[in-house]
Amino acid sequence: MKLVDRVAVEGAGTAWLVFVGCASAALNGAVPAQGWNVFEMAAAFGLALAVAGFASARVSSAHFNPAVTIGFAASGRFPVRDVVPYIAAQTVGALLGTALLAYVASGRPGFSFAVSDFASNGYDEHSPCEYAFGAVAVVECVMTFAFVLLQLVMSRSPQRRKAAPMALGACLAAIYLIAIPVSNGGMNPARSTAPALFVGDWALDQLWLFWAAPMLGGIAAGIAHRLALRLRARGRIRSRAQRDASRNGHGPS
């Protein structure tokens, strides 16, 4: 598949993911950190990812997230030359999805970007439950690590790839249940960037964390996966050598 086709799918899938996921918060007047609204937003992101994954299974790598792309590159499973086009497409897609959401949201009387956080991510007083910088950074990094590692594992065989969209959608929903009260649910720099550009002010000031922490988590997952595969390969070689030595030692002289 040509790169231009793959990046187009990445952009479209990210636009869908961001529009559906952020709409569940931005179009709902309730506080997203409270009760049912957390589940609603987490489910929206998870289901949107599952749908995008199934729809693009034969066309794209279905990353829809710069942290996933950088994690695959760090693991040696994705060409480094394609990283920048993928991340650019994901970011543009997120902006298009958010622009559509902004148009819909502005149809509500009294809506204002200055008042609404528009599903933006933040820490301290801009965290839904006012979590401090350190707590937000840890959650964003660790949850991204887990998500990217699962995506790497699920992409290793055709059988796993068939089930990957549902597994990854469920994983994203689960980690968002944890992350929404803390950071409003980031773990995706493209998803974090687009709403921040519309809100401006504090959202742009704090945006750097929602690139740094997820990208660090993605790189760590890629390196961990690569090391695990190497250790597994060495273990297989050692086991094979031991079996051969055992057979030679007990064979006829």
C-alpha positions as CSV (number, residue, x, y, z in Angstrom):
1,M,0.0,0.0,0.0
2,K,1.3,3.4,-1.0
3,L,2.4,5.8,1.8
4,V,-0.1,8.5,0.6
5,D,-3.0,6.0,1.0
6,R,-1.8,4.9,4.4
7,V,-1.4,8.4,5.8
8,A,-4.9,9.4,4.4
9,V,-6.4,6.5,6.4
10,E,-4.4,7.5,9.5
11,G,-5.8,11.0,9.2
12,A,-9.4,9.9,8.6
13,G,-9.2,7.4,11.5
14,T,-7.8,10.0,13.9
15,A,-10.4,12.5,12.9
16,W,-13.1,10.0,13.6
17,L,-11.6,9.0,16.9
18,V,-11.2,12.6,18.1
19,F,-14.6,13.7,16.9
20,V,-16.5,10.9,18.6
21,G,-14.4,10.7,21.8
22,C,-14.2,14.5,22.5
23,A,-17.9,15.0,21.5
24,S,-18.9,12.8,24.3
25,A,-17.4,15.4,26.7
26,A,-17.7,18.7,24.8
27,L,-21.4,18.2,23.8
28,N,-22.3,17.2,27.3
29,G,-22.9,20.0,29.7
30,A,-22.0,17.8,32.8
31,V,-18.7,17.6,34.5
32,P,-16.7,14.8,32.8
33,A,-14.9,13.7,35.9
34,Q,-18.1,12.6,37.7
35,G,-19.7,9.1,37.7
36,W,-21.6,8.1,34.5
37,N,-19.9,10.8,32.4
38,V,-16.5,9.1,32.9
39,F,-17.9,5.8,31.6
40,E,-19.6,7.6,28.7
41,M,-16.5,9.3,27.5
42,A,-14.3,6.2,28.0
43,A,-16.8,4.1,26.1
44,A,-17.0,6.6,23.2
45,F,-13.2,6.6,22.7
46,G,-13.0,2.8,23.0
47,L,-15.8,2.1,20.5
48,A,-14.5,4.8,18.1
49,L,-11.1,3.2,18.1
50,A,-12.5,-0.3,17.6
51,V,-14.6,0.9,14.6
52,A,-11.7,2.7,13.0
53,G,-9.5,-0.3,13.5
54,F,-11.9,-2.7,11.8
55,A,-12.5,-0.2,9.0
56,S,-8.8,0.2,8.2
57,A,-7.5,-3.3,8.9
58,R,-6.5,-4.0,5.3
59,V,-5.2,-0.5,4.5
60,S,-3.3,1.1,7.3
61,S,-1.3,0.2,10.4
62,A,-4.2,1.7,12.4
63,H,-2.1,3.7,14.8
64,F,-4.2,6.9,15.0
65,N,-1.8,8.1,17.7
66,P,1.7,9.6,17.4
67,A,2.7,7.7,20.6
68,V,1.8,4.4,18.9
69,T,3.7,5.3,15.7
70,I,6.9,6.2,17.7
71,G,6.5,3.1,19.7
72,F,6.4,0.9,16.6
73,A,9.4,2.7,15.2
74,A,11.3,2.2,18.5
75,S,10.5,-1.5,18.4
76,G,11.9,-1.9,14.9
77,R,8.4,-2.8,13.5
78,F,7.8,0.4,11.6
79,P,10.1,2.3,9.1
80,V,11.6,5.5,10.7
81,R,11.2,7.3,7.4
82,D,7.4,7.1,7.7
83,V,7.2,8.4,11.3
84,V,6.9,12.1,10.4
85,P,4.2,11.6,7.6
86,Y,2.2,9.5,10.0
87,I,2.3,11.9,12.9
88,A,1.6,14.8,10.6
89,A,-1.5,13.0,9.2
90,Q,-2.7,12.1,12.6
91,T,-2.4,15.7,13.9
92,V,-4.1,17.1,10.8
93,G,-6.9,14.5,11.1
94,A,-7.4,15.4,14.8
95,L,-7.6,19.1,13.9
96,L,-10.3,18.3,11.2
97,G,-12.3,16.2,13.6
98,T,-12.1,18.9,16.3
99,A,-13.0,21.6,13.8
100,L,-16.2,19.7,12.9
101,L,-16.9,19.2,16.6
102,A,-16.4,22.9,17.2
103,Y,-18.9,23.7,14.5
104,V,-21.5,21.4,16.1
105,A,-20.8,22.6,19.7
106,S,-21.1,26.3,18.6
107,G,-24.7,25.6,17.7
108,R,-25.6,25.4,21.4
109,P,-26.7,28.7,22.9
110,G,-24.2,30.2,25.3
111,F,-21.3,27.9,24.2
112,S,-17.9,29.5,24.5
113,F,-14.4,28.1,24.2
114,A,-13.3,30.5,26.9
115,V,-15.7,28.8,29.4
116,S,-15.6,25.2,28.1
117,D,-12.4,23.1,28.3
118,F,-13.6,21.5,25.1
119,A,-12.2,18.1,26.3
120,S,-8.7,19.6,26.6
121,N,-6.1,17.9,28.8
122,G,-4.6,19.6,31.8
123,Y,-3.0,19.4,35.2
124,D,-3.3,21.2,38.6
125,E,-6.4,23.4,38.5
126,H,-7.1,22.4,34.9
127,S,-7.2,18.7,35.8
128,P,-10.9,17.5,36.2
129,C,-10.1,16.6,39.8
130,E,-7.2,19.0,40.2
131,Y,-4.4,16.3,40.1
132,A,-0.9,17.7,40.3
133,F,1.6,17.8,37.5
134,G,3.5,14.7,38.7
135,A,0.4,12.5,39.0
136,V,-0.8,13.5,35.5
137,A,2.7,12.9,34.0
138,V,2.9,9.4,35.5
139,V,-0.6,8.4,34.4
140,E,-0.1,9.7,30.9
141,C,3.2,7.9,30.5
142,V,2.3,4.6,32.2
143,M,-1.1,4.2,30.5
144,T,0.4,5.0,27.1
145,F,3.1,2.4,27.8
146,A,0.5,-0.3,28.5
147,F,-1.6,0.6,25.5
148,V,1.3,0.7,23.0
149,L,2.7,-2.5,24.3
150,L,-0.6,-4.2,23.9
151,Q,-0.8,-2.9,20.3
152,L,2.6,-4.3,19.6
153,V,1.7,-7.7,21.0
154,M,-1.6,-7.8,19.1
155,S,0.0,-7.0,15.8
156,R,2.5,-10.0,15.8
157,S,0.3,-12.6,14.1
158,P,-2.7,-12.6,11.7
159,Q,-4.8,-14.3,14.3
160,R,-4.1,-11.6,16.9
161,R,-4.6,-8.8,14.3
162,K,-8.1,-10.0,13.6
163,A,-9.0,-9.5,17.3
164,A,-6.9,-6.4,17.8
165,P,-9.5,-3.7,17.2
166,M,-11.8,-5.0,19.9
167,A,-8.9,-5.7,22.3
168,L,-7.4,-2.2,21.8
169,G,-10.8,-0.5,22.0
170,A,-11.5,-2.3,25.3
171,C,-8.0,-1.3,26.6
172,L,-8.4,2.3,25.6
173,A,-11.8,2.5,27.4
174,A,-10.3,0.9,30.5
175,I,-7.3,3.3,30.7
176,Y,-9.6,6.2,30.1
177,L,-11.7,5.2,33.0
178,I,-8.6,5.8,35.1
179,A,-7.2,8.8,33.2
180,I,-10.3,11.0,32.7
181,P,-10.5,12.2,36.3
182,V,-6.8,12.8,36.3
183,S,-6.0,14.4,33.0
184,N,-9.3,14.3,31.0
185,G,-7.9,11.3,29.1
186,G,-4.9,12.0,26.9
187,M,-2.4,9.3,25.9
188,N,-2.6,10.6,22.4
189,P,-0.7,13.8,21.4
190,A,-2.8,14.4,18.3
191,R,-6.0,14.1,20.4
192,S,-4.5,16.5,23.0
193,T,-3.3,19.1,20.4
194,A,-6.5,19.7,18.5
195,P,-8.8,20.8,21.4
196,A,-5.9,22.8,22.9
197,L,-5.6,24.9,19.7
198,F,-9.3,25.9,20.0
199,V,-9.2,26.6,23.7
200,G,-5.8,28.4,23.7
201,D,-4.4,30.0,26.8
202,W,-3.8,27.4,29.5
203,A,-4.4,24.5,27.2
204,L,-1.6,25.5,25.0
205,D,0.7,26.3,27.9
206,Q,0.2,22.7,29.3
207,L,0.2,20.9,26.0
208,W,3.9,20.1,26.0
209,L,3.3,17.5,28.8
210,F,0.7,15.7,26.7
211,W,3.3,15.2,24.0
212,A,6.3,14.4,26.2
213,A,4.7,11.9,28.6
214,P,2.8,9.8,26.0
215,M,5.8,9.8,23.5
216,L,8.1,8.7,26.3
217,G,5.6,5.9,27.2
218,G,5.4,4.9,23.6
219,I,9.2,4.7,23.1
220,A,9.6,2.8,26.4
221,A,7.0,0.3,25.2
222,G,8.7,-0.2,21.8
223,I,12.1,-0.7,23.5
224,A,10.6,-3.2,26.0
225,H,8.9,-5.2,23.3
226,R,12.1,-5.3,21.3
227,L,14.1,-6.5,24.3
228,A,11.5,-9.1,25.1
229,L,11.6,-10.6,21.6
230,R,15.4,-10.7,21.8
231,L,15.4,-12.5,25.1
232,R,12.7,-14.9,23.8
233,A,14.8,-15.7,20.7
234,R,17.9,-16.3,22.8
235,G,16.0,-18.6,25.1
236,R,14.8,-20.6,22.1
237,I,18.3,-20.9,20.8
238,R,19.6,-22.0,24.2
239,S,16.8,-24.6,24.6
240,R,17.5,-26.0,21.1
241,A,21.2,-26.2,21.9
242,Q,20.4,-28.0,25.2
243,R,18.1,-30.5,23.4
244,D,20.7,-31.2,20.7
245,A,23.4,-31.7,23.4
246,S,21.1,-34.1,25.3
247,R,20.4,-36.1,22.2
248,N,24.1,-36.4,21.3
249,G,25.0,-37.3,24.9
250,H,22.5,-40.2,25.0
251,G,22.8,-41.4,21.4
252,P,24.8,-44.5,20.3
253,S,28.5,-44.1,20.4
